[in-house]
Amino acid sequence: MNDKKKDKILIVDDSADTRLIIQRNLSEQGYQVFTTADVVNAIQILNSVHIDLIITDLKMPKVSGIDLIKHVRENCKDSEVIMITGYPSIESAVKAVKIGALDYLTKPFTDDELLNAVKKAFEKLKFTRKIRAQSKLNFAESYGIIGESDVMKKVFKETLKASQTSSTVLIYGESGTGKELIARAIHYNSSRSSAPFVPINCGAIPESLMESELFGYIKGAFTGAYENRDGFFLTADHGSIFLDEISETALLMQVKLLRILENKEIYMVGAKQPRKVDVRIICATNKHLFNLVEKEKFREDLFYRLNVITIDLPPLRERGDDILLLTNYLVKKYADNLGKEIPEFSDKALKIFREYHWPGNVRELENIIHRIILMNDDLKIDIPDLPPLMRFTALRQSGLDRTLKEVELEYIKNVLVSVNDNKTKAAKILGIDRKTLRQKMKKIEG
């Protein structure tokens, strides 16, 4: 199948003959071509189908091609326009290009002139899309978020969109997936980036201290309150506050958070008058809040106020080759930090990394890489250098489609690896003597 089938072109011209000629030439090249005789129908097509390239006549009854170019530039961010006309003039050409047309063709034009103009338009589209995609990756990497999998590209796109609004954001994800990194990316790419970003772990603050920590207190509010003290919300004024593990907040505190979302004001502990605050709230949780709502452990009204923009962070085990990208990134990071040469991982070690379940997600991966680089001076990292849990988990996950000889050989090899190739210890674990061990190795491998 020709890839150009994916490229959609719209022809807008009140001349049926012109539409037919252009459609025939472009269809022969594999493009998917739509046609219409007027701008009104063209706009309807643009509203229902993503069009990559619009080829429009300049002078048409009622609404002109200039008006269509203006509409495309205001409403279609990922499309190009070529203007065609039978009434050439320098003024009209300049105007068309000035408001957003990529090229300008004068009737009658040759087939080659048309195809070259179309080719140039798609080359520009390809380039701008590549730059845009790369900028999204750079945007993510600048906040320490590494990934090229489809699921992470979706997260990057949602994060960028969230950063361009002031709405509340709710981030879902297992522990260790990087929810705070996403929250920071949202804040520092937003209009609030020059104001504070204040991260709070709701599960780490005792319930009795939560109110005073979040909202602050005034002098004399309780024993030990010797002076006024601003809480986290006042510290984050005009910025963003990140409430991690929002599911751990008590129902009474949830009421007070709801008041902030509705009225943009807080009561410091001991105060009789509220204080206005301008804070964007970004929340995160590793639990499904709606399930907690059904169990009456989380307020339904607060859930709907928080659930404006949601971002689902996938677990590491669902991110495919991102695991290898992250491994390479973290190996270089910790080798540089520790002043060591960057070691190389064997294919077998990388295979275990790729297939491991990663219950602790990126945080677990980072801890393991840090430990490996810290404890090893070899420039080759192999299976024996991995934590025992990873090695034995990999062994348990081996398939059931192997022969008994293969399973026995793998088990013997793993035992030898676990005792650093000490044949005496391996034989003892296997319940055989050294001679039998040697015979088994020769028999199995031979």
VMD Tcl script that draws the C-alpha trace (Angstrom):
set ca {
  {0.00 0.00 0.00}
  {1.28 3.46 -0.95}
  {2.02 5.57 2.14}
  {0.64 8.62 0.31}
  {-2.85 7.19 0.82}
  {-2.52 8.66 4.29}
  {-1.98 12.15 2.83}
  {-5.29 13.94 2.24}
  {-5.69 16.82 -0.22}
  {-8.74 19.06 -0.65}
  {-9.32 20.79 -4.02}
  {-11.52 23.91 -3.87}
  {-12.37 25.42 -7.26}
  {-15.62 26.51 -8.92}
  {-14.36 25.10 -12.24}
  {-15.37 21.45 -12.59}
  {-12.72 20.89 -15.29}
  {-9.92 22.21 -13.03}
  {-11.09 20.03 -10.13}
  {-11.20 16.96 -12.38}
  {-7.70 17.50 -13.83}
  {-6.06 18.13 -10.46}
  {-7.91 15.21 -8.83}
  {-6.84 12.81 -11.60}
  {-3.18 13.84 -11.43}
  {-2.94 13.64 -7.64}
  {-4.93 10.41 -7.34}
  {-2.51 8.78 -9.77}
  {0.28 9.70 -7.34}
  {-1.51 7.87 -4.52}
  {-2.97 10.84 -2.63}
  {-6.48 10.73 -1.18}
  {-8.28 13.64 -2.86}
  {-11.46 15.46 -1.85}
  {-13.09 18.11 -4.08}
  {-15.66 20.87 -3.69}
  {-16.84 23.88 -5.70}
  {-17.08 26.45 -2.89}
  {-15.58 27.59 0.39}
  {-18.65 26.84 2.53}
  {-18.54 23.14 1.64}
  {-14.76 23.19 2.02}
  {-15.09 24.34 5.62}
  {-17.60 21.56 6.30}
  {-15.10 19.02 4.96}
  {-12.30 20.54 7.08}
  {-14.51 20.24 10.16}
  {-15.10 16.52 9.60}
  {-11.81 15.26 8.08}
  {-8.19 16.18 8.80}
  {-6.84 17.57 5.53}
  {-3.08 17.84 5.06}
  {-3.06 20.13 2.01}
  {-5.69 22.54 0.64}
  {-5.42 23.65 -3.00}
  {-7.81 26.54 -3.51}
  {-8.76 28.90 -6.30}
  {-8.45 32.61 -5.54}
  {-11.67 34.00 -7.04}
  {-14.89 32.10 -6.38}
  {-18.52 33.17 -6.00}
  {-19.61 34.55 -2.59}
  {-16.55 33.54 -0.50}
  {-13.00 33.86 -1.89}
  {-9.94 31.69 -1.54}
  {-8.32 34.40 0.62}
  {-11.09 33.91 3.18}
  {-10.50 30.14 3.10}
  {-6.76 30.63 3.76}
  {-7.63 32.81 6.76}
  {-9.96 30.10 8.07}
  {-7.31 27.39 7.63}
  {-4.65 29.42 9.44}
  {-7.00 30.16 12.35}
  {-8.48 26.66 12.70}
  {-6.18 24.06 11.10}
  {-2.77 24.01 12.76}
  {-1.35 21.09 10.80}
  {-2.27 21.89 7.19}
  {-0.67 23.68 4.26}
  {-2.30 25.75 1.49}
  {-1.51 26.26 -2.20}
  {-3.30 29.11 -4.00}
  {-4.20 28.80 -7.70}
  {-5.68 31.50 -9.91}
  {-6.49 32.39 -13.49}
  {-6.17 36.11 -12.65}
  {-2.49 36.53 -11.72}
  {-1.20 39.66 -10.07}
  {1.71 40.50 -7.81}
  {-0.67 41.97 -5.27}
  {-2.81 38.85 -4.95}
  {0.25 36.59 -4.77}
  {1.82 38.65 -2.00}
  {-1.46 38.77 -0.08}
  {-1.99 35.00 -0.36}
  {1.52 34.20 0.91}
  {1.33 36.87 3.61}
  {-1.79 35.37 5.18}
  {-0.46 31.82 5.05}
  {-0.37 30.22 1.61}
  {2.78 28.18 1.03}
  {2.80 28.51 -2.76}
  {1.03 30.30 -5.62}
  {0.30 28.74 -9.03}
  {-0.99 30.58 -12.10}
  {-3.41 28.86 -14.47}
  {-2.70 27.16 -16.74}
  {0.04 25.28 -14.90}
  {1.76 22.08 -16.01}
  {1.43 18.73 -14.30}
  {5.05 18.99 -13.17}
  {4.48 22.44 -11.64}
  {1.51 21.10 -9.69}
  {3.28 17.95 -8.49}
  {6.41 19.90 -7.48}
  {4.31 22.35 -5.46}
  {2.48 19.49 -3.75}
  {5.76 17.68 -3.06}
  {7.22 20.85 -1.51}
  {4.13 21.24 0.69}
  {4.40 17.71 2.06}
  {8.14 18.07 2.61}
  {7.45 21.12 4.76}
  {4.67 19.30 6.63}
  {6.98 16.36 7.30}
  {9.72 18.67 8.57}
  {7.45 20.70 10.86}
  {5.85 17.55 12.25}
  {9.28 16.08 12.95}
  {10.37 19.26 14.73}
  {7.12 19.32 16.71}
  {7.51 15.67 17.73}
  {11.14 16.24 18.69}
  {10.22 19.30 20.73}
  {7.74 17.18 22.66}
  {10.47 14.66 23.44}
  {12.87 17.45 24.40}
  {10.14 18.96 26.55}
  {9.74 15.66 28.37}
  {13.46 14.96 28.73}
  {14.08 18.45 30.11}
  {12.05 17.41 33.15}
  {13.74 14.03 33.51}
  {10.99 12.06 31.76}
  {12.48 9.50 29.35}
  {10.36 7.55 26.88}
  {9.53 7.01 23.23}
  {6.77 4.39 23.52}
  {3.31 5.21 22.19}
  {1.84 5.23 25.69}
  {4.40 7.81 26.85}
  {3.97 9.96 23.75}
  {0.30 10.12 24.70}
  {1.30 11.20 28.23}
  {3.63 13.89 26.82}
  {0.83 15.24 24.62}
  {-1.61 15.35 27.53}
  {1.00 16.98 29.78}
  {1.64 19.73 27.23}
  {-2.08 20.39 26.87}
  {-2.54 20.47 30.64}
  {0.31 22.97 31.03}
  {-1.47 25.38 28.69}
  {-4.56 25.59 30.92}
  {-5.19 26.56 34.54}
  {-7.51 23.61 35.26}
  {-7.05 21.12 38.07}
  {-5.11 18.02 37.03}
  {-5.42 14.51 38.47}
  {-2.52 12.14 37.73}
  {-3.04 8.40 38.10}
  {-0.18 5.94 38.32}
  {1.39 3.19 40.37}
  {4.02 4.09 42.94}
  {7.31 4.97 41.29}
  {5.96 5.83 37.82}
  {7.03 9.50 38.00}
  {3.84 11.36 38.91}
  {5.74 14.27 40.49}
  {7.89 14.66 37.36}
  {4.72 15.07 35.30}
  {3.36 17.60 37.83}
  {6.60 19.59 37.65}
  {6.52 19.51 33.85}
  {2.97 20.89 33.88}
  {3.90 23.71 36.29}
  {7.21 24.77 34.75}
  {5.80 24.81 31.23}
  {2.80 26.93 32.30}
  {2.23 30.66 32.80}
  {2.85 30.06 36.54}
  {6.41 28.83 36.00}
  {8.03 31.82 37.73}
  {5.98 31.23 40.90}
  {6.59 28.40 43.42}
  {5.91 24.72 42.82}
  {5.18 23.14 46.20}
  {5.04 19.31 46.39}
  {3.22 17.72 49.35}
  {3.00 14.01 50.21}
  {-0.41 13.82 51.88}
  {0.32 10.33 53.19}
  {3.41 11.53 55.07}
  {1.70 14.24 57.15}
  {-0.15 13.13 60.31}
  {-3.86 13.91 60.19}
  {-3.57 16.11 63.30}
  {-1.01 18.36 61.57}
  {-2.48 18.41 58.06}
  {-4.58 21.57 58.47}
  {-1.83 23.69 60.02}
  {0.73 22.43 57.48}
  {-1.47 23.17 54.47}
  {-3.13 26.40 55.62}
  {-0.77 27.78 58.25}
  {-1.73 29.25 61.64}
  {-1.76 32.51 63.54}
  {0.01 33.28 66.77}
  {-1.77 31.76 69.78}
  {-3.90 29.36 67.73}
  {-2.63 26.43 69.83}
  {0.09 25.59 72.31}
  {3.44 26.24 70.66}
  {2.09 28.70 68.06}
  {4.38 31.56 69.09}
  {4.13 33.40 65.78}
  {2.16 33.50 62.55}
  {3.21 30.87 60.04}
  {2.14 30.54 56.41}
  {1.12 27.10 55.23}
  {1.91 25.38 51.97}
  {-1.00 26.99 50.11}
  {0.16 30.51 50.92}
  {3.71 29.52 49.99}
  {2.42 28.36 46.60}
  {0.37 31.54 45.97}
  {0.27 32.34 42.21}
  {2.01 29.01 41.59}
  {1.06 25.34 41.83}
  {0.67 22.91 44.70}
  {1.14 19.19 44.10}
  {-0.91 17.01 46.44}
  {0.57 13.54 46.07}
  {-1.47 10.59 47.37}
  {-4.59 12.75 47.63}
  {-6.53 9.58 48.49}
  {-4.87 9.57 51.93}
  {-6.56 12.79 53.08}
  {-9.28 12.55 55.74}
  {-12.89 13.38 54.87}
  {-12.80 16.57 56.97}
  {-9.74 17.81 55.09}
  {-11.45 16.97 51.82}
  {-14.22 19.42 52.73}
  {-11.65 22.17 53.22}
  {-9.92 21.35 49.94}
  {-13.29 21.60 48.21}
  {-13.76 25.09 49.68}
  {-10.42 26.17 48.19}
  {-11.41 24.90 44.77}
  {-14.78 26.64 44.93}
  {-13.93 29.93 46.66}
  {-10.16 30.31 46.18}
  {-9.68 31.04 49.88}
  {-8.29 29.39 52.99}
  {-8.69 29.79 56.76}
  {-5.44 29.73 58.69}
  {-5.79 27.78 61.94}
  {-7.08 30.24 64.58}
  {-8.06 32.90 62.03}
  {-11.56 34.40 61.79}
  {-11.16 35.83 58.31}
  {-10.29 33.90 55.14}
  {-7.24 34.58 52.97}
  {-7.52 34.64 49.19}
  {-5.09 32.35 47.34}
  {-4.42 31.88 43.65}
  {-3.07 28.33 43.46}
  {-3.35 25.69 40.80}
  {-3.94 22.27 42.33}
  {-2.31 19.21 40.77}
  {-3.14 15.91 42.48}
  {-1.84 12.39 42.16}
  {-2.87 8.99 43.44}
  {-2.06 5.32 42.96}
  {-5.64 4.37 43.82}
  {-8.84 4.65 41.80}
  {-10.66 7.55 43.46}
  {-14.04 6.58 42.07}
  {-13.79 3.21 43.84}
  {-13.11 5.12 47.07}
  {-16.14 7.33 46.35}
  {-18.32 4.22 46.08}
  {-16.93 3.02 49.43}
  {-17.63 6.49 50.93}
  {-13.94 7.01 51.67}
  {-13.61 9.95 49.29}
  {-16.07 12.79 48.71}
  {-17.91 12.58 45.41}
  {-18.12 16.37 44.99}
  {-14.37 16.74 45.52}
  {-13.69 13.89 43.09}
  {-15.56 15.67 40.31}
  {-13.80 18.97 41.05}
  {-10.41 17.27 40.84}
  {-11.26 15.10 37.85}
  {-11.11 17.90 35.25}
  {-7.96 16.82 33.39}
  {-6.70 13.29 34.03}
  {-3.36 11.83 33.03}
  {-2.77 8.08 33.32}
  {0.89 7.17 33.78}
  {1.53 3.61 32.57}
  {3.56 1.18 34.71}
  {7.09 0.49 33.50}
  {6.23 -3.09 32.49}
  {3.82 -1.68 29.86}
  {6.34 0.70 28.30}
  {8.25 -1.77 26.12}
  {11.71 -0.66 25.05}
  {11.46 2.46 27.23}
  {12.97 0.17 29.88}
  {16.18 -0.06 27.83}
  {16.17 3.69 27.13}
  {15.81 4.42 30.84}
  {18.51 1.87 31.67}
  {21.01 3.55 29.32}
  {20.11 6.99 30.66}
  {20.45 5.96 34.32}
  {23.68 4.00 33.76}
  {25.29 7.11 32.25}
  {23.84 9.34 34.97}
  {25.21 7.31 37.90}
  {28.50 6.48 36.21}
  {29.08 10.21 35.67}
  {27.99 11.04 39.23}
  {30.37 8.44 40.69}
  {33.26 9.29 38.36}
  {33.26 5.82 36.79}
  {33.51 4.62 33.22}
  {30.17 3.74 31.68}
  {29.78 -0.07 31.81}
  {28.12 -2.20 29.16}
  {25.23 -4.54 29.95}
  {25.27 -8.00 28.39}
  {22.37 -9.00 26.13}
  {21.24 -11.56 28.72}
  {21.19 -8.96 31.50}
  {19.21 -6.56 29.30}
  {16.77 -9.35 28.45}
  {16.09 -9.83 32.16}
  {15.61 -6.07 32.57}
  {13.18 -6.08 29.64}
  {11.13 -9.01 30.95}
  {11.17 -8.21 34.67}
  {7.80 -7.16 36.14}
  {9.12 -3.96 37.86}
  {6.65 -3.72 40.76}
  {8.43 -0.54 41.92}
  {8.47 0.94 38.40}
  {11.01 3.63 37.46}
  {11.96 4.22 41.09}
  {12.94 0.55 41.45}
  {14.87 0.64 38.17}
  {16.78 3.73 39.31}
  {17.65 2.18 42.68}
  {18.89 -1.03 41.04}
  {21.03 0.83 38.49}
  {22.50 3.02 41.24}
  {23.40 -0.05 43.32}
  {24.92 -1.90 40.36}
  {27.14 1.05 39.36}
  {28.10 1.68 42.99}
  {29.05 -1.92 43.81}
  {30.71 -3.02 40.55}
  {33.97 -1.92 38.99}
  {33.78 -4.18 35.94}
  {33.02 -2.63 32.57}
  {30.72 -5.55 31.71}
  {27.50 -6.03 33.67}
  {26.18 -9.58 33.43}
  {23.52 -11.72 35.12}
  {25.58 -12.35 38.31}
  {25.72 -8.57 38.89}
  {21.93 -8.28 39.04}
  {19.99 -8.48 42.33}
  {19.04 -12.07 43.26}
  {15.33 -11.27 43.09}
  {15.62 -10.29 39.42}
  {17.60 -13.42 38.54}
  {15.24 -15.82 40.26}
  {12.12 -14.03 39.01}
  {13.46 -14.39 35.48}
  {14.00 -18.10 36.12}
  {10.43 -18.54 37.41}
  {9.02 -16.72 34.39}
  {10.74 -19.01 31.88}
  {8.30 -20.65 29.48}
  {6.95 -24.19 29.55}
  {7.98 -24.94 25.97}
  {11.52 -26.16 26.73}
  {12.95 -29.66 27.00}
  {13.92 -31.18 30.36}
  {17.57 -31.04 29.26}
  {17.30 -27.27 28.63}
  {15.61 -26.66 31.99}
  {18.24 -28.75 33.82}
  {21.10 -26.93 32.10}
  {19.63 -23.52 32.88}
  {19.07 -24.47 36.53}
  {22.63 -25.76 36.91}
  {23.98 -22.59 35.28}
  {21.92 -20.37 37.57}
  {23.15 -22.25 40.64}
  {26.74 -21.80 39.44}
  {26.11 -18.09 38.87}
  {24.63 -17.73 42.38}
  {27.81 -19.17 43.97}
  {30.23 -17.35 41.65}
  {31.12 -20.56 39.78}
  {32.21 -22.43 42.93}
  {31.75 -26.05 41.80}
  {31.88 -27.48 45.35}
  {29.11 -25.19 46.61}
  {27.05 -25.75 43.45}
  {27.30 -29.53 43.79}
  {26.21 -29.31 47.43}
  {23.13 -27.21 46.51}
  {22.29 -29.62 43.67}
  {22.71 -32.64 45.95}
  {25.40 -34.24 43.77}
  {29.19 -34.52 43.89}
  {31.64 -32.50 41.78}
  {32.27 -35.43 39.42}
  {28.56 -35.86 38.70}
  {28.25 -32.11 38.17}
  {31.02 -32.17 35.57}
  {29.45 -35.17 33.85}
  {26.04 -33.49 33.72}
  {27.52 -30.31 32.26}
  {29.35 -32.26 29.55}
  {26.34 -34.48 28.79}
  {23.87 -31.61 28.62}
  {26.11 -29.29 26.60}
  {27.45 -32.09 24.41}
}
mol new
graphics top color blue
foreach p $ca { graphics top sphere $p radius 0.5 }
foreach p [lrange $ca 0 end-1] q [lrange $ca 1 end] { graphics top cylinder $p $q radius 0.2 }
display resetview
